Amino acid sequence: MSRRGFTLVELVMVVLLMGALVMAVFTVGYFTMRDTEDLKSQARSIAGFLETVRGNAALKGRAYAVEYNLDEQYYFAWVPPAANAEIPESSEDETRRAGAYIQLPSRYTSANRREFSVWIERVSFADGSSETRGSVKVEFTPEGGSHWHYIYLRNVRDEIYTIEVNPFTGLAEVFPGEQKPELPERLK
């Protein structure tokens, strides 16, 4: 008399295979979500940094600047000396000092090569010009104004976030996707 059905070993193997498949799906989903969250987090961090620099320029009545290094993927503020510090007989630009460098997140590959998980792809201006290499310096005036510019961040999954710096409102707004600068009326 032959029996129909599955042995305990066969059932355990099926359950283990299903568990492995579920784990693989959740792992891929986790890393996808983590990459997206890293991109959003970096965009918000840069926007907050820019608003802080602009606020300091307006509050202290001194010119500040932010410099983006697109080759090495870091950014920092050029900070003027304290109001009570003795300023030499030179331009204010020469008396500013670099603040802390903020490096964008990176990891090392198995070949010991640095790979950025989020990077500044380019900095664009309202007139349509754009920079993808080198350093870009944006001034913040003592009144709190600056150049209208856009920072485009990309991650390893080719997702993009845009940071728009509006010199009139002082806001650095974060948008998912790639926002295009609107041409000023005089250029249309």
PyMOL CGO cylinders between C-alpha atoms (Angstrom):
from pymol import cmd
from pymol.cgo import CYLINDER

trace = [
    CYLINDER, 0.00, 0.00, 0.00, 1.59, 3.28, -1.11, 0.3, 1, 1, 1, 1, 1, 1,
    CYLINDER, 1.59, 3.28, -1.11, 1.02, 6.53, 0.75, 0.3, 1, 1, 1, 1, 1, 1,
    CYLINDER, 1.02, 6.53, 0.75, 0.43, 9.83, -0.87, 0.3, 1, 1, 1, 1, 1, 1,
    CYLINDER, 0.43, 9.83, -0.87, 1.70, 13.08, 0.64, 0.3, 1, 1, 1, 1, 1, 1,
    CYLINDER, 1.70, 13.08, 0.64, 4.89, 14.82, 1.62, 0.3, 1, 1, 1, 1, 1, 1,
    CYLINDER, 4.89, 14.82, 1.62, 7.52, 13.71, 4.06, 0.3, 1, 1, 1, 1, 1, 1,
    CYLINDER, 7.52, 13.71, 4.06, 8.52, 15.95, 6.95, 0.3, 1, 1, 1, 1, 1, 1,
    CYLINDER, 8.52, 15.95, 6.95, 11.88, 16.62, 5.27, 0.3, 1, 1, 1, 1, 1, 1,
    CYLINDER, 11.88, 16.62, 5.27, 10.18, 17.83, 2.09, 0.3, 1, 1, 1, 1, 1, 1,
    CYLINDER, 10.18, 17.83, 2.09, 7.87, 20.15, 4.04, 0.3, 1, 1, 1, 1, 1, 1,
    CYLINDER, 7.87, 20.15, 4.04, 10.78, 21.63, 6.01, 0.3, 1, 1, 1, 1, 1, 1,
    CYLINDER, 10.78, 21.63, 6.01, 12.74, 22.27, 2.79, 0.3, 1, 1, 1, 1, 1, 1,
    CYLINDER, 12.74, 22.27, 2.79, 9.76, 24.07, 1.20, 0.3, 1, 1, 1, 1, 1, 1,
    CYLINDER, 9.76, 24.07, 1.20, 9.29, 26.25, 4.31, 0.3, 1, 1, 1, 1, 1, 1,
    CYLINDER, 9.29, 26.25, 4.31, 13.03, 27.07, 4.40, 0.3, 1, 1, 1, 1, 1, 1,
    CYLINDER, 13.03, 27.07, 4.40, 13.05, 28.02, 0.71, 0.3, 1, 1, 1, 1, 1, 1,
    CYLINDER, 13.05, 28.02, 0.71, 10.00, 30.24, 1.13, 0.3, 1, 1, 1, 1, 1, 1,
    CYLINDER, 10.00, 30.24, 1.13, 11.62, 31.89, 4.15, 0.3, 1, 1, 1, 1, 1, 1,
    CYLINDER, 11.62, 31.89, 4.15, 14.80, 32.56, 2.18, 0.3, 1, 1, 1, 1, 1, 1,
    CYLINDER, 14.80, 32.56, 2.18, 12.80, 34.14, -0.66, 0.3, 1, 1, 1, 1, 1, 1,
    CYLINDER, 12.80, 34.14, -0.66, 10.84, 36.35, 1.73, 0.3, 1, 1, 1, 1, 1, 1,
    CYLINDER, 10.84, 36.35, 1.73, 14.09, 37.42, 3.43, 0.3, 1, 1, 1, 1, 1, 1,
    CYLINDER, 14.09, 37.42, 3.43, 15.66, 38.30, 0.06, 0.3, 1, 1, 1, 1, 1, 1,
    CYLINDER, 15.66, 38.30, 0.06, 12.66, 40.44, -0.91, 0.3, 1, 1, 1, 1, 1, 1,
    CYLINDER, 12.66, 40.44, -0.91, 12.70, 42.28, 2.42, 0.3, 1, 1, 1, 1, 1, 1,
    CYLINDER, 12.70, 42.28, 2.42, 16.47, 42.83, 2.23, 0.3, 1, 1, 1, 1, 1, 1,
    CYLINDER, 16.47, 42.83, 2.23, 16.26, 44.36, -1.25, 0.3, 1, 1, 1, 1, 1, 1,
    CYLINDER, 16.26, 44.36, -1.25, 13.34, 46.53, -0.12, 0.3, 1, 1, 1, 1, 1, 1,
    CYLINDER, 13.34, 46.53, -0.12, 15.26, 47.65, 2.97, 0.3, 1, 1, 1, 1, 1, 1,
    CYLINDER, 15.26, 47.65, 2.97, 18.34, 48.73, 0.99, 0.3, 1, 1, 1, 1, 1, 1,
    CYLINDER, 18.34, 48.73, 0.99, 16.19, 50.51, -1.59, 0.3, 1, 1, 1, 1, 1, 1,
    CYLINDER, 16.19, 50.51, -1.59, 14.35, 52.39, 1.14, 0.3, 1, 1, 1, 1, 1, 1,
    CYLINDER, 14.35, 52.39, 1.14, 17.62, 53.18, 2.95, 0.3, 1, 1, 1, 1, 1, 1,
    CYLINDER, 17.62, 53.18, 2.95, 19.19, 54.69, -0.19, 0.3, 1, 1, 1, 1, 1, 1,
    CYLINDER, 19.19, 54.69, -0.19, 16.12, 56.87, -0.76, 0.3, 1, 1, 1, 1, 1, 1,
    CYLINDER, 16.12, 56.87, -0.76, 16.04, 57.97, 2.89, 0.3, 1, 1, 1, 1, 1, 1,
    CYLINDER, 16.04, 57.97, 2.89, 19.78, 58.82, 2.77, 0.3, 1, 1, 1, 1, 1, 1,
    CYLINDER, 19.78, 58.82, 2.77, 19.13, 61.04, -0.26, 0.3, 1, 1, 1, 1, 1, 1,
    CYLINDER, 19.13, 61.04, -0.26, 16.19, 62.81, 1.42, 0.3, 1, 1, 1, 1, 1, 1,
    CYLINDER, 16.19, 62.81, 1.42, 18.16, 63.22, 4.63, 0.3, 1, 1, 1, 1, 1, 1,
    CYLINDER, 18.16, 63.22, 4.63, 21.17, 64.76, 2.85, 0.3, 1, 1, 1, 1, 1, 1,
    CYLINDER, 21.17, 64.76, 2.85, 18.90, 67.13, 0.90, 0.3, 1, 1, 1, 1, 1, 1,
    CYLINDER, 18.90, 67.13, 0.90, 17.25, 68.31, 4.12, 0.3, 1, 1, 1, 1, 1, 1,
    CYLINDER, 17.25, 68.31, 4.12, 20.62, 68.62, 5.83, 0.3, 1, 1, 1, 1, 1, 1,
    CYLINDER, 20.62, 68.62, 5.83, 22.07, 70.82, 3.08, 0.3, 1, 1, 1, 1, 1, 1,
    CYLINDER, 22.07, 70.82, 3.08, 18.88, 72.94, 2.98, 0.3, 1, 1, 1, 1, 1, 1,
    CYLINDER, 18.88, 72.94, 2.98, 19.11, 73.49, 6.76, 0.3, 1, 1, 1, 1, 1, 1,
    CYLINDER, 19.11, 73.49, 6.76, 22.80, 74.35, 6.47, 0.3, 1, 1, 1, 1, 1, 1,
    CYLINDER, 22.80, 74.35, 6.47, 22.09, 76.95, 3.76, 0.3, 1, 1, 1, 1, 1, 1,
    CYLINDER, 22.09, 76.95, 3.76, 19.30, 78.56, 5.77, 0.3, 1, 1, 1, 1, 1, 1,
    CYLINDER, 19.30, 78.56, 5.77, 21.59, 78.72, 8.81, 0.3, 1, 1, 1, 1, 1, 1,
    CYLINDER, 21.59, 78.72, 8.81, 24.36, 80.41, 6.82, 0.3, 1, 1, 1, 1, 1, 1,
    CYLINDER, 24.36, 80.41, 6.82, 21.92, 82.90, 5.31, 0.3, 1, 1, 1, 1, 1, 1,
    CYLINDER, 21.92, 82.90, 5.31, 20.41, 83.59, 8.75, 0.3, 1, 1, 1, 1, 1, 1,
    CYLINDER, 20.41, 83.59, 8.75, 23.87, 84.20, 10.24, 0.3, 1, 1, 1, 1, 1, 1,
    CYLINDER, 23.87, 84.20, 10.24, 24.74, 86.62, 7.43, 0.3, 1, 1, 1, 1, 1, 1,
    CYLINDER, 24.74, 86.62, 7.43, 21.56, 88.60, 8.06, 0.3, 1, 1, 1, 1, 1, 1,
    CYLINDER, 21.56, 88.60, 8.06, 21.78, 88.52, 11.88, 0.3, 1, 1, 1, 1, 1, 1,
    CYLINDER, 21.78, 88.52, 11.88, 25.43, 89.46, 12.07, 0.3, 1, 1, 1, 1, 1, 1,
    CYLINDER, 25.43, 89.46, 12.07, 25.35, 91.88, 9.14, 0.3, 1, 1, 1, 1, 1, 1,
    CYLINDER, 25.35, 91.88, 9.14, 28.44, 90.27, 7.60, 0.3, 1, 1, 1, 1, 1, 1,
    CYLINDER, 28.44, 90.27, 7.60, 29.00, 88.55, 4.25, 0.3, 1, 1, 1, 1, 1, 1,
    CYLINDER, 29.00, 88.55, 4.25, 29.16, 84.77, 4.37, 0.3, 1, 1, 1, 1, 1, 1,
    CYLINDER, 29.16, 84.77, 4.37, 29.64, 82.30, 1.53, 0.3, 1, 1, 1, 1, 1, 1,
    CYLINDER, 29.64, 82.30, 1.53, 29.02, 78.62, 0.93, 0.3, 1, 1, 1, 1, 1, 1,
    CYLINDER, 29.02, 78.62, 0.93, 31.42, 76.64, -1.22, 0.3, 1, 1, 1, 1, 1, 1,
    CYLINDER, 31.42, 76.64, -1.22, 30.53, 73.32, -2.84, 0.3, 1, 1, 1, 1, 1, 1,
    CYLINDER, 30.53, 73.32, -2.84, 33.44, 71.14, -3.93, 0.3, 1, 1, 1, 1, 1, 1,
    CYLINDER, 33.44, 71.14, -3.93, 31.94, 68.99, -6.67, 0.3, 1, 1, 1, 1, 1, 1,
    CYLINDER, 31.94, 68.99, -6.67, 35.08, 66.88, -7.21, 0.3, 1, 1, 1, 1, 1, 1,
    CYLINDER, 35.08, 66.88, -7.21, 35.66, 65.86, -3.58, 0.3, 1, 1, 1, 1, 1, 1,
    CYLINDER, 35.66, 65.86, -3.58, 31.94, 66.06, -2.63, 0.3, 1, 1, 1, 1, 1, 1,
    CYLINDER, 31.94, 66.06, -2.63, 31.95, 68.31, 0.41, 0.3, 1, 1, 1, 1, 1, 1,
    CYLINDER, 31.95, 68.31, 0.41, 30.62, 71.75, 1.27, 0.3, 1, 1, 1, 1, 1, 1,
    CYLINDER, 30.62, 71.75, 1.27, 31.41, 74.37, 3.89, 0.3, 1, 1, 1, 1, 1, 1,
    CYLINDER, 31.41, 74.37, 3.89, 30.80, 77.99, 4.88, 0.3, 1, 1, 1, 1, 1, 1,
    CYLINDER, 30.80, 77.99, 4.88, 33.24, 80.87, 4.62, 0.3, 1, 1, 1, 1, 1, 1,
    CYLINDER, 33.24, 80.87, 4.62, 32.79, 82.62, 7.98, 0.3, 1, 1, 1, 1, 1, 1,
    CYLINDER, 32.79, 82.62, 7.98, 33.79, 86.26, 8.60, 0.3, 1, 1, 1, 1, 1, 1,
    CYLINDER, 33.79, 86.26, 8.60, 35.87, 87.11, 11.66, 0.3, 1, 1, 1, 1, 1, 1,
    CYLINDER, 35.87, 87.11, 11.66, 34.09, 88.04, 14.89, 0.3, 1, 1, 1, 1, 1, 1,
    CYLINDER, 34.09, 88.04, 14.89, 32.86, 91.65, 15.07, 0.3, 1, 1, 1, 1, 1, 1,
    CYLINDER, 32.86, 91.65, 15.07, 35.39, 92.52, 17.78, 0.3, 1, 1, 1, 1, 1, 1,
    CYLINDER, 35.39, 92.52, 17.78, 38.34, 90.88, 15.95, 0.3, 1, 1, 1, 1, 1, 1,
    CYLINDER, 38.34, 90.88, 15.95, 40.95, 93.12, 14.42, 0.3, 1, 1, 1, 1, 1, 1,
    CYLINDER, 40.95, 93.12, 14.42, 40.56, 93.08, 10.64, 0.3, 1, 1, 1, 1, 1, 1,
    CYLINDER, 40.56, 93.08, 10.64, 43.71, 93.70, 8.59, 0.3, 1, 1, 1, 1, 1, 1,
    CYLINDER, 43.71, 93.70, 8.59, 43.80, 96.31, 5.81, 0.3, 1, 1, 1, 1, 1, 1,
    CYLINDER, 43.80, 96.31, 5.81, 42.53, 93.93, 3.13, 0.3, 1, 1, 1, 1, 1, 1,
    CYLINDER, 42.53, 93.93, 3.13, 39.27, 92.92, 1.58, 0.3, 1, 1, 1, 1, 1, 1,
    CYLINDER, 39.27, 92.92, 1.58, 36.72, 91.13, 3.73, 0.3, 1, 1, 1, 1, 1, 1,
    CYLINDER, 36.72, 91.13, 3.73, 36.94, 88.09, 1.45, 0.3, 1, 1, 1, 1, 1, 1,
    CYLINDER, 36.94, 88.09, 1.45, 40.56, 87.53, 2.47, 0.3, 1, 1, 1, 1, 1, 1,
    CYLINDER, 40.56, 87.53, 2.47, 39.68, 87.69, 6.18, 0.3, 1, 1, 1, 1, 1, 1,
    CYLINDER, 39.68, 87.69, 6.18, 36.99, 85.02, 6.09, 0.3, 1, 1, 1, 1, 1, 1,
    CYLINDER, 36.99, 85.02, 6.09, 37.94, 81.56, 7.29, 0.3, 1, 1, 1, 1, 1, 1,
    CYLINDER, 37.94, 81.56, 7.29, 36.61, 78.20, 6.23, 0.3, 1, 1, 1, 1, 1, 1,
    CYLINDER, 36.61, 78.20, 6.23, 34.13, 76.59, 8.59, 0.3, 1, 1, 1, 1, 1, 1,
    CYLINDER, 34.13, 76.59, 8.59, 33.79, 72.85, 9.12, 0.3, 1, 1, 1, 1, 1, 1,
    CYLINDER, 33.79, 72.85, 9.12, 33.83, 70.72, 5.99, 0.3, 1, 1, 1, 1, 1, 1,
    CYLINDER, 33.83, 70.72, 5.99, 30.77, 68.54, 5.63, 0.3, 1, 1, 1, 1, 1, 1,
    CYLINDER, 30.77, 68.54, 5.63, 31.51, 65.43, 3.57, 0.3, 1, 1, 1, 1, 1, 1,
    CYLINDER, 31.51, 65.43, 3.57, 28.74, 63.69, 1.68, 0.3, 1, 1, 1, 1, 1, 1,
    CYLINDER, 28.74, 63.69, 1.68, 28.24, 60.01, 2.62, 0.3, 1, 1, 1, 1, 1, 1,
    CYLINDER, 28.24, 60.01, 2.62, 30.54, 57.51, 0.99, 0.3, 1, 1, 1, 1, 1, 1,
    CYLINDER, 30.54, 57.51, 0.99, 31.68, 53.93, 1.38, 0.3, 1, 1, 1, 1, 1, 1,
    CYLINDER, 31.68, 53.93, 1.38, 34.64, 51.95, 0.15, 0.3, 1, 1, 1, 1, 1, 1,
    CYLINDER, 34.64, 51.95, 0.15, 34.31, 49.19, -2.43, 0.3, 1, 1, 1, 1, 1, 1,
    CYLINDER, 34.31, 49.19, -2.43, 36.06, 45.85, -2.19, 0.3, 1, 1, 1, 1, 1, 1,
    CYLINDER, 36.06, 45.85, -2.19, 38.78, 47.35, -4.44, 0.3, 1, 1, 1, 1, 1, 1,
    CYLINDER, 38.78, 47.35, -4.44, 39.35, 49.99, -1.70, 0.3, 1, 1, 1, 1, 1, 1,
    CYLINDER, 39.35, 49.99, -1.70, 37.95, 52.72, -3.96, 0.3, 1, 1, 1, 1, 1, 1,
    CYLINDER, 37.95, 52.72, -3.96, 35.74, 55.44, -2.49, 0.3, 1, 1, 1, 1, 1, 1,
    CYLINDER, 35.74, 55.44, -2.49, 32.19, 55.47, -3.78, 0.3, 1, 1, 1, 1, 1, 1,
    CYLINDER, 32.19, 55.47, -3.78, 29.63, 58.11, -2.81, 0.3, 1, 1, 1, 1, 1, 1,
    CYLINDER, 29.63, 58.11, -2.81, 26.13, 56.90, -1.91, 0.3, 1, 1, 1, 1, 1, 1,
    CYLINDER, 26.13, 56.90, -1.91, 24.79, 60.46, -2.31, 0.3, 1, 1, 1, 1, 1, 1,
    CYLINDER, 24.79, 60.46, -2.31, 26.56, 63.20, -4.24, 0.3, 1, 1, 1, 1, 1, 1,
    CYLINDER, 26.56, 63.20, -4.24, 26.04, 66.70, -5.59, 0.3, 1, 1, 1, 1, 1, 1,
    CYLINDER, 26.04, 66.70, -5.59, 25.61, 66.14, -9.29, 0.3, 1, 1, 1, 1, 1, 1,
    CYLINDER, 25.61, 66.14, -9.29, 25.56, 69.82, -10.24, 0.3, 1, 1, 1, 1, 1, 1,
    CYLINDER, 25.56, 69.82, -10.24, 24.82, 73.35, -9.11, 0.3, 1, 1, 1, 1, 1, 1,
    CYLINDER, 24.82, 73.35, -9.11, 22.68, 75.43, -11.48, 0.3, 1, 1, 1, 1, 1, 1,
    CYLINDER, 22.68, 75.43, -11.48, 21.75, 79.08, -11.48, 0.3, 1, 1, 1, 1, 1, 1,
    CYLINDER, 21.75, 79.08, -11.48, 18.57, 80.90, -12.56, 0.3, 1, 1, 1, 1, 1, 1,
    CYLINDER, 18.57, 80.90, -12.56, 20.28, 82.20, -15.71, 0.3, 1, 1, 1, 1, 1, 1,
    CYLINDER, 20.28, 82.20, -15.71, 20.64, 78.61, -16.97, 0.3, 1, 1, 1, 1, 1, 1,
    CYLINDER, 20.64, 78.61, -16.97, 24.38, 78.20, -16.25, 0.3, 1, 1, 1, 1, 1, 1,
    CYLINDER, 24.38, 78.20, -16.25, 25.48, 75.05, -14.49, 0.3, 1, 1, 1, 1, 1, 1,
    CYLINDER, 25.48, 75.05, -14.49, 28.63, 73.63, -12.85, 0.3, 1, 1, 1, 1, 1, 1,
    CYLINDER, 28.63, 73.63, -12.85, 29.44, 69.93, -12.56, 0.3, 1, 1, 1, 1, 1, 1,
    CYLINDER, 29.44, 69.93, -12.56, 33.15, 70.04, -11.60, 0.3, 1, 1, 1, 1, 1, 1,
    CYLINDER, 33.15, 70.04, -11.60, 35.45, 72.06, -9.40, 0.3, 1, 1, 1, 1, 1, 1,
    CYLINDER, 35.45, 72.06, -9.40, 34.33, 74.43, -6.67, 0.3, 1, 1, 1, 1, 1, 1,
    CYLINDER, 34.33, 74.43, -6.67, 31.27, 76.65, -6.70, 0.3, 1, 1, 1, 1, 1, 1,
    CYLINDER, 31.27, 76.65, -6.70, 31.06, 79.55, -4.26, 0.3, 1, 1, 1, 1, 1, 1,
    CYLINDER, 31.06, 79.55, -4.26, 27.75, 81.27, -3.49, 0.3, 1, 1, 1, 1, 1, 1,
    CYLINDER, 27.75, 81.27, -3.49, 27.77, 84.54, -1.55, 0.3, 1, 1, 1, 1, 1, 1,
    CYLINDER, 27.77, 84.54, -1.55, 25.26, 85.46, 1.16, 0.3, 1, 1, 1, 1, 1, 1,
    CYLINDER, 25.26, 85.46, 1.16, 25.12, 89.23, 1.64, 0.3, 1, 1, 1, 1, 1, 1,
    CYLINDER, 25.12, 89.23, 1.64, 24.80, 91.01, 4.99, 0.3, 1, 1, 1, 1, 1, 1,
    CYLINDER, 24.80, 91.01, 4.99, 21.13, 91.60, 4.11, 0.3, 1, 1, 1, 1, 1, 1,
    CYLINDER, 21.13, 91.60, 4.11, 20.66, 87.82, 3.78, 0.3, 1, 1, 1, 1, 1, 1,
    CYLINDER, 20.66, 87.82, 3.78, 20.38, 87.76, 0.00, 0.3, 1, 1, 1, 1, 1, 1,
    CYLINDER, 20.38, 87.76, 0.00, 22.20, 85.38, -2.30, 0.3, 1, 1, 1, 1, 1, 1,
    CYLINDER, 22.20, 85.38, -2.30, 22.20, 84.05, -5.84, 0.3, 1, 1, 1, 1, 1, 1,
    CYLINDER, 22.20, 84.05, -5.84, 19.20, 82.00, -6.80, 0.3, 1, 1, 1, 1, 1, 1,
    CYLINDER, 19.20, 82.00, -6.80, 20.62, 78.54, -7.27, 0.3, 1, 1, 1, 1, 1, 1,
    CYLINDER, 20.62, 78.54, -7.27, 19.69, 74.89, -7.44, 0.3, 1, 1, 1, 1, 1, 1,
    CYLINDER, 19.69, 74.89, -7.44, 21.63, 71.96, -6.00, 0.3, 1, 1, 1, 1, 1, 1,
    CYLINDER, 21.63, 71.96, -6.00, 20.94, 68.57, -7.58, 0.3, 1, 1, 1, 1, 1, 1,
    CYLINDER, 20.94, 68.57, -7.58, 21.66, 65.53, -5.41, 0.3, 1, 1, 1, 1, 1, 1,
    CYLINDER, 21.66, 65.53, -5.41, 21.74, 62.02, -6.86, 0.3, 1, 1, 1, 1, 1, 1,
    CYLINDER, 21.74, 62.02, -6.86, 22.09, 58.62, -5.18, 0.3, 1, 1, 1, 1, 1, 1,
    CYLINDER, 22.09, 58.62, -5.18, 23.30, 55.20, -6.31, 0.3, 1, 1, 1, 1, 1, 1,
    CYLINDER, 23.30, 55.20, -6.31, 19.77, 54.29, -7.44, 0.3, 1, 1, 1, 1, 1, 1,
    CYLINDER, 19.77, 54.29, -7.44, 19.71, 57.31, -9.84, 0.3, 1, 1, 1, 1, 1, 1,
    CYLINDER, 19.71, 57.31, -9.84, 17.09, 59.11, -7.77, 0.3, 1, 1, 1, 1, 1, 1,
    CYLINDER, 17.09, 59.11, -7.77, 17.36, 62.91, -7.73, 0.3, 1, 1, 1, 1, 1, 1,
    CYLINDER, 17.36, 62.91, -7.73, 16.41, 65.56, -5.21, 0.3, 1, 1, 1, 1, 1, 1,
    CYLINDER, 16.41, 65.56, -5.21, 16.59, 69.29, -5.91, 0.3, 1, 1, 1, 1, 1, 1,
    CYLINDER, 16.59, 69.29, -5.91, 17.32, 72.03, -3.41, 0.3, 1, 1, 1, 1, 1, 1,
    CYLINDER, 17.32, 72.03, -3.41, 16.17, 75.46, -4.55, 0.3, 1, 1, 1, 1, 1, 1,
    CYLINDER, 16.17, 75.46, -4.55, 17.70, 78.44, -2.77, 0.3, 1, 1, 1, 1, 1, 1,
    CYLINDER, 17.70, 78.44, -2.77, 15.47, 81.50, -3.14, 0.3, 1, 1, 1, 1, 1, 1,
    CYLINDER, 15.47, 81.50, -3.14, 17.34, 84.70, -2.24, 0.3, 1, 1, 1, 1, 1, 1,
    CYLINDER, 17.34, 84.70, -2.24, 14.16, 86.68, -1.56, 0.3, 1, 1, 1, 1, 1, 1,
    CYLINDER, 14.16, 86.68, -1.56, 12.49, 84.40, 0.99, 0.3, 1, 1, 1, 1, 1, 1,
    CYLINDER, 12.49, 84.40, 0.99, 15.68, 82.87, 2.37, 0.3, 1, 1, 1, 1, 1, 1,
    CYLINDER, 15.68, 82.87, 2.37, 14.20, 79.42, 2.07, 0.3, 1, 1, 1, 1, 1, 1,
    CYLINDER, 14.20, 79.42, 2.07, 16.08, 76.44, 0.77, 0.3, 1, 1, 1, 1, 1, 1,
    CYLINDER, 16.08, 76.44, 0.77, 13.28, 74.18, -0.40, 0.3, 1, 1, 1, 1, 1, 1,
    CYLINDER, 13.28, 74.18, -0.40, 13.70, 70.46, -1.06, 0.3, 1, 1, 1, 1, 1, 1,
    CYLINDER, 13.70, 70.46, -1.06, 11.87, 68.79, -3.96, 0.3, 1, 1, 1, 1, 1, 1,
    CYLINDER, 11.87, 68.79, -3.96, 11.88, 65.14, -5.05, 0.3, 1, 1, 1, 1, 1, 1,
    CYLINDER, 11.88, 65.14, -5.05, 12.95, 64.83, -8.66, 0.3, 1, 1, 1, 1, 1, 1,
    CYLINDER, 12.95, 64.83, -8.66, 14.70, 67.29, -10.90, 0.3, 1, 1, 1, 1, 1, 1,
    CYLINDER, 14.70, 67.29, -10.90, 13.30, 70.82, -10.80, 0.3, 1, 1, 1, 1, 1, 1,
    CYLINDER, 13.30, 70.82, -10.80, 14.23, 73.07, -13.71, 0.3, 1, 1, 1, 1, 1, 1,
    CYLINDER, 14.23, 73.07, -13.71, 15.13, 76.70, -13.04, 0.3, 1, 1, 1, 1, 1, 1,
    CYLINDER, 15.13, 76.70, -13.04, 12.56, 79.09, -14.43, 0.3, 1, 1, 1, 1, 1, 1,
    CYLINDER, 12.56, 79.09, -14.43, 14.11, 81.66, -16.73, 0.3, 1, 1, 1, 1, 1, 1,
    CYLINDER, 14.11, 81.66, -16.73, 13.81, 85.22, -15.46, 0.3, 1, 1, 1, 1, 1, 1,
    CYLINDER, 13.81, 85.22, -15.46, 11.39, 87.45, -17.40, 0.3, 1, 1, 1, 1, 1, 1,
    CYLINDER, 11.39, 87.45, -17.40, 14.25, 89.41, -19.01, 0.3, 1, 1, 1, 1, 1, 1,
    CYLINDER, 14.25, 89.41, -19.01, 15.67, 86.20, -20.56, 0.3, 1, 1, 1, 1, 1, 1,
    CYLINDER, 15.67, 86.20, -20.56, 12.38, 84.83, -21.94, 0.3, 1, 1, 1, 1, 1, 1,
]
cmd.load_cgo(trace, "trace")
